[in-house]
Amino acid sequence: MMETLRKVALWVEDRLHLVKLWEQTAGHPVPKSTGSWFYTFGSMTMLCLIIQILTGIFLAMVYVPSAAEAYHTLERLNYEQQLGWVLRGMHYWGSNCMVILMMLHMTQVFLWGAYKYPREMTWMSGCVLLFITLGLAFSGQVMRFDADAYWGLGIGAAVLGRIPFIGDSLVHLLLGGPIIGSEALSRFFSLHVFILPGAILAFLSLHLRLVLSKGINEAPKPGVLVKRETYDAYYKGIIKREGVPFVPGAFNKDAVANGILLLVIIALALFVGPKGPGIPADPTAVITEAKPDDAFLFLFAAAALMPNGSEVLLFFVLPTLGAILLFALPFISNEGEKSWRRRPIAVLTVVITFLSVGMLTYAGMTGPWSPHMEAWKSLELKPQFLKDRTPLELQGALVFQNKQCRNCHAIDNQGGHRGPDLTAVATRMTSPQLVRQVIQGGGNMPAYGKNLSPPEIHALVAYLTSLHPPNVPPAREAVGPLAPIDEKRSGSQPSTDDTFAKAEKTP
């Protein structure tokens, strides 16, 4: 029996050369210094990719890439499909962990000088993998097709459209038409499930081939410089003196780190769960929160904090310059010191980058310009803001609540803070100004002339003009002699009927 098994094994080996394959891959020699916790980020990123592929296959068996069905499909996965909640949770948290670990891996490679000779192409293929990973994260958000996904895709299309010459064509290629609907969702499904995973597997194969052929970068020592003429011989000497097989010699810490990562992802999937789907996508909604996933929150915050008109700089110029700099780095600094201890500019660059992205991400999570879409449901107007109001003004208060104005505007400091507090708005704006602001928008406020009916605008403005302290008169147009002010009602204030009629005629 043993002799038969031996012959079978030799027959398979003679055709597949498995021993040679093992020696050239998992068993290839690496510097002993690479058996470090700092070298585990690459294998952990690969584990996340494996989790994404496996969970994605099972999710794709249920998911329907249709504008009418996508949202309901995810609800079925969350609440009806067996293990659907866990699969979605692992897919979501695996995506977040993959982006984070990819960034940490690139940072470690940068600080350790592993982009220098002879590993330029290894670094460049890693940069491509980073951008594909971000593309997977963005297209994965679109798959939820909730309000975040819908308006996030709209912003993404607007960014893509700013690319000179080919922007419009790229937008039409991705969306499949002028609107975001089933055609766009179907194309992003193909992008997320077929195109980007295929690209990441192709470039990962190239990346691993380069790692095997050029070796894993040794832990740098201060004062040991990289020189083209001598580095290849220097690295061969390291392998000869202290080289160990990657498995099991340098894989111990990778195995532990990957085991911990797997437990963390499973725990997050079980106890936190996936994200969304949130509010259903509705292009006719008066207010919708276009908030991206965590990986892109820093861009969301930067867009909110930067002045109007800076979108081209933020979404096109800076990313393009950043990508060019990343790919050019191995040629700008190809030789010399590799140890981060003697490269203060590199350390300072990493610190500033992480602080900037971290603070912007925190601002994206907590910024007052991020409206809370459920505020109008949970917050009630206080009695003092309803007392002694006319029926028309009370109807305006209902419009104020039902049309989600509380998401962006607070009254008595309760509600959203994207827009100004409206507790005493009548002391700052006249009735005509309020009508124009509601109908035409202005500043950070969109126009709602097409979203509100004339009676709703009439009632809303009537309520807003009643919001002033009892001892402070409302604002009035500074035209002609001022008439006496009625302490109970501002009789000289232009009626909202006349104001609305004038505003409708204003272009």
Secondary structure, DSSP 8 states (H G I E B T S, - for coil): -HHHHHHHHHHHHHHH-HHHHHHHTTT-EEEGGG-SGGG-HHHHHHHHHHHHHHHHHHHHTT----TTTHHHHHHHHHHTSTTHHHHHHHHHHHHHHHHHHHHHHHHHHHHTTTTSTT-HHHHHHHHHHHHHHHHHHHHHHHTT-BHHHHHHHHHHHHHHTTSTTTHHHHHHHHHSSSS-SHHHHHHHHHIIIIIHHHHHHHHHHHHHHHHHHH-------TT-EE-HHHHHHHHHHHHHHHEEEIIIIITHHHHHHHHHHHHHHHHHHHHT------SB--TT-S-------GGGHHHHHHHHHS-TT-HHIIIIIHHHHHHHHHHHHHHHS-SEE--GGG-HHHHHHHHHHHHHHHHHHHHHHH-TTS--TTHHHH----GGGTTT--HHHHHHHHHHHHTTGGGT-EETTEE--SS---TTGGGTS-HHHHHHHHHH-BTTB---TTTS-HHHHHHHHHHHTT-S-TTS-------SS-----SSS-TTS--HHHHHHHHHH--
